[in-house]
């Protein structure tokens, strides 16, 4: 028998899961998502991806700024949901919310817990040079991603895979996993086991300062930073373009041979020396422009061999 559920999510990552749950025949009583945010040049209020999808599907949408309000908690409990499915929602769930559905709240998390609990597990896994990651369905409790794990799927991370590419793979994999988890819940066979106490790491939110490339780090670390922050927020460096300092995003690169002072351009193909080795920048983006290959970039912005891209 299909479950009556509340879905709680906000970004693009959450949409495939909501779509798959609808397709599986579950009764989505309400979708909770973050309120519309000002975005773009006109700073117009923009619906979250989950909000837009839910409206198209004809599902009621709630956008409370907090769930600590007693009235909001009564409204949440009033849906009489069997379970709440949480996928990158963005708000902390108080105890009364966690306990309101008959079967509590199930969370889809994009890492192999207990590694990379927290806000940015996909980016952190790549930036750390991890060779594998995955998705897990866990039963939520009051701690940060500390709940028992019910189901998991593991994947390898490609040597040059970006956070955007991994994000899309894990979003679909996670959607399928959550459908399986709810099917098990319907059969009363969803078995959840406590996380290991060893190997706990935290995926802190990406800070702006981290996105600036530091050529004084080894080439492998620079490479992982570039792909871990691509396409958003984008690792960047500064370059003098027609007498003006311009911020350039590096969207892709590869580890290359070569030696020189860190930040020095070593050839005519945007190979940049690092503390140990070098990286060749292969895809870039100027402010207000579309992403382009290094060859396209160099046709518009010639960068001579010997140019320095020092980090202050």
C-alpha positions, 0 to 999 in steps of 0.5 A, a space after each residue: 500500500 502506498 505511503 502518505 508522506 511529506 517531502 522536504 527538500 530544496 535544491 536540484 539534487 532533491 528533485 529526482 527523488 521527489 519525482 521518483 517517489 511520485 512515480 512509485 505511487 506514493 501520496 505526497 501530502 505536502 512539500 516543504 522547501 526553502 522560501 523563494 530567494 532573490 536572485 539574478 540581476 533584477 533580484 526577483 524572488 525565485 522559487 527553489 527547484 523543488 518548489 517549482 517541480 511540486 507546483 507543476 505536479 500539483 502538490 501543496 507547498 509550504 515554505 516556513 522560514 523556521 520549524 521551531 514555531 508551535 503552529 508550524 509543528 501542529 500543521 506538520 503533524 496535521 498532515 498525518 504522514 506515515 513518513 517524512 523524506 528529507 533530501 537537502 532541505 536546509 533547515 534543522 528539524 526540531 524533535 517534535 517534527 522528527 517524531 510527528 510522522 508515524 515512521 519518523 523521518 528518513 534522510 538521503 545523504 550524499 556520502 558514505 557515513 560517518 565520513 562527510 557529515 554535514 553541508 557539502 559532502 560531494 565537494 569535500 569528497 572530491 577536494 580531499 581526493 577520495 576515490 569513492 563515495 555514495 548515498 545513504 538513507 538514514 533514520 534521522 535523529 537530533 544530531 547532525 547526520 548521526 542517525 542509523 543507516 538503512 540502505 546505501 550504494 557506493 560508487 567510484 569517483 572518476 579521476 577527473 570527475 567534477 562535483 557537478 557530474 558527481 552531483 547528478 550521478 548521486 542525485 539519481 542513485 539516491 532517488 532510486 535508493 529512497 524508493 527502495 527504502 520506502 518499499 522496505 518500509 511498506 513491508 516492515 522490513 527496513 533495517 537500520 544500523 548504527 553508524 561506525 564510531 570511527 572515521 567521522 569527518 565533517 563536510 563544512 560549508 564551502 567558504 568563499 576564501 577556499 575558492 581562490 586557487 593557491 598555486 603554492 599547493 601541490 598540483 594534485 591538490 589544486 586539481 582536486 580543488 578545481 574539480 571539487 568546486 566546479 561548476 559552483 562556486 568555481 575555483 578562481 584566480 586573478 589575471 590582468 586583462 587589458 590593464 584590469 584585474 579580472 577574476 577567472 574561474 577554472 572549471 577543469 584542469 589536468 595534472 601536468 609535468 613541469 617545474 617553476 615558481 608557483 603561479 607561473 604560466 609554463 607554456 602557451 597552453 595555460 600550464 601553471 606551476 604549482 608547489 609540486 608539479 603543474 596543472 593545465 587549465 582546460 576549461 575556464 569562464 570569465 565573469 559574465 561569459 559562458 564556459 569555454 575551452 582553454 583554446 577559446 579563452 586564449 584567442 580572446 585573452 592571450 596569456 604569455 609564457 612566464 606570466 605569474 598568477 601569484 596568490 597574494 
